[in-house]
Amino acid sequence: MADLLWDDVKCFFDPDLMGPLPDVRVPDASVEDWQTVLDLVAEKGWKCQYSEGERVLPVPRAEAVLSRPADAECPGLRVWPTAEVLAIFRFHAADEVDFDIDLRELQGQERLDVFCDFLREIGRRLSKPVLMDPEGDDGHPVVGFDVEADRVVLLAEPQVR
């Protein structure tokens, strides 16, 4: 059974309403949590590409990425849980695992299920919530993985258009 039903949550996946690149995050994280996510990506065999600026490099250890100088370009890790869905992890800070997802790729029940599976995999592995906020509106999650419920749940009331 699906965690969320498309008809119940489609307003939260509307790029015009939420911004096309909502912020997905794991608060209260650590370098070890980042490494756990990197290990999960490798273990699941998800296609990925690590880059610093224009240079594509092998995926380093989290500690090496997060200890880069403050003025260094922010590295990114592109992860494809499926060929049609891309998550871009940004290594801004050790205390929050964060990534962007493109809502234009998450239209319909099938893609929503892929997204929920991805959040659930990360949340279960870290035993922490994984929250999606509207683009540029951190701290106001609308959906997320709930550790106690062990599923992705609604965290805000759907807006009616």
C-alpha positions in Angstrom: 0.0 0.0 0.0 1.2 3.5 -0.9 2.4 5.8 1.9 0.7 8.7 0.3 -2.1 8.9 -2.4 -1.4 11.2 -5.3 -4.9 12.7 -5.2 -4.5 13.7 -1.5 -1.0 15.3 -1.9 -0.7 16.6 -5.5 -0.9 20.2 -4.3 2.4 19.6 -2.5 4.0 18.4 -5.7 2.8 21.4 -7.8 6.0 23.2 -9.0 4.1 26.5 -9.4 2.8 26.4 -5.8 5.8 24.8 -4.0 8.7 25.9 -6.2 10.2 23.4 -8.6 13.0 22.4 -6.3 11.7 21.9 -2.7 14.2 21.4 0.0 14.5 17.9 1.5 16.5 17.5 4.7 17.4 15.4 7.6 17.9 17.8 10.5 20.2 17.1 13.5 22.6 15.1 11.3 26.2 14.3 11.7 29.2 13.4 9.5 28.4 9.8 10.3 24.9 10.3 9.0 26.2 11.7 5.8 28.5 8.7 5.4 25.6 6.4 6.1 23.7 8.0 3.2 26.7 7.6 0.9 27.0 3.9 2.0 23.3 3.5 1.3 23.6 4.9 -2.2 26.4 2.4 -2.9 24.6 -0.5 -1.3 21.4 0.1 -3.2 23.3 0.4 -6.5 21.6 3.7 -7.3 23.3 5.5 -10.1 25.2 8.5 -8.8 27.7 11.1 -9.8 29.8 13.2 -7.5 31.2 16.5 -8.7 33.1 19.6 -7.5 32.3 22.4 -9.9 32.6 20.9 -13.4 34.9 18.1 -12.3 33.4 14.6 -11.9 35.3 12.6 -9.3 34.9 9.3 -7.4 32.6 9.6 -4.4 34.8 10.5 -1.4 34.2 9.8 2.3 31.8 12.2 4.0 34.5 13.4 6.4 36.7 14.5 3.4 33.8 16.4 1.7 32.6 18.1 4.8 36.0 19.2 6.0 36.7 21.2 2.8 37.6 24.9 3.3 34.6 27.3 3.7 35.4 29.1 0.5 35.6 25.9 -1.6 32.9 25.3 -4.1 30.0 23.3 -2.7 30.2 19.7 -4.0 27.2 17.9 -5.2 26.1 14.3 -5.4 23.5 13.4 -8.0 21.6 10.2 -7.2 19.0 8.5 -9.4 16.9 6.1 -7.3 15.3 5.4 -10.7 16.2 6.6 -14.2 13.4 9.2 -14.1 13.9 10.6 -10.6 17.0 12.6 -9.6 18.0 13.8 -6.1 20.9 16.3 -5.8 22.7 16.2 -2.4 24.5 19.4 -1.4 27.2 19.2 1.3 26.5 22.5 2.9 26.9 21.4 6.5 27.6 18.3 8.6 24.5 18.9 10.8 21.9 18.6 8.0 21.7 16.1 5.2 20.0 18.1 2.4 19.1 17.5 -1.1 16.9 18.9 -3.9 14.3 17.0 -5.9 12.6 18.3 -9.0 8.8 18.3 -8.6 8.4 18.2 -12.4 9.8 14.6 -12.2 7.4 13.6 -9.4 4.0 13.7 -11.1 1.5 10.9 -10.5 1.2 8.0 -8.1 4.1 5.9 -9.6 6.7 8.7 -9.2 5.3 9.6 -5.8 5.8 6.0 -4.7 9.5 6.2 -5.9 10.0 9.4 -3.9 8.3 7.9 -0.8 10.5 4.8 -1.1 13.6 6.9 -1.3 12.7 9.0 1.8 11.8 5.8 3.6 15.1 4.1 2.8 17.1 7.2 4.1 14.9 7.7 7.1 15.0 4.0 8.2 18.8 3.8 7.7 19.4 6.9 9.8 16.4 6.4 12.2 15.6 10.1 11.7 12.9 12.1 10.0 13.3 13.2 6.4 11.4 16.4 5.7 10.3 18.2 2.5 9.8 21.9 2.8 8.6 24.2 0.0 11.5 25.8 -2.0 13.0 28.5 0.1 10.7 27.9 3.1 12.8 25.9 5.5 11.2 24.8 8.7 7.7 24.3 7.3 7.7 20.7 6.1 4.7 19.5 4.1 5.5 15.8 3.8 8.2 13.6 5.4 9.3 10.2 6.7 8.0 9.7 10.3 10.3 7.4 12.2 7.6 6.2 14.7 5.0 5.6 11.9 7.8 4.0 9.7 6.2 5.7 6.7 6.0 8.9 4.7 3.2 11.1 6.1 1.5 14.4 5.5 2.8 17.2 7.8 0.6 20.0 6.6 -3.0 20.4 5.4 -3.4 20.2 1.6 -4.2 23.5 0.0 -7.2 23.6 -2.2 -6.9 25.5 -5.5 
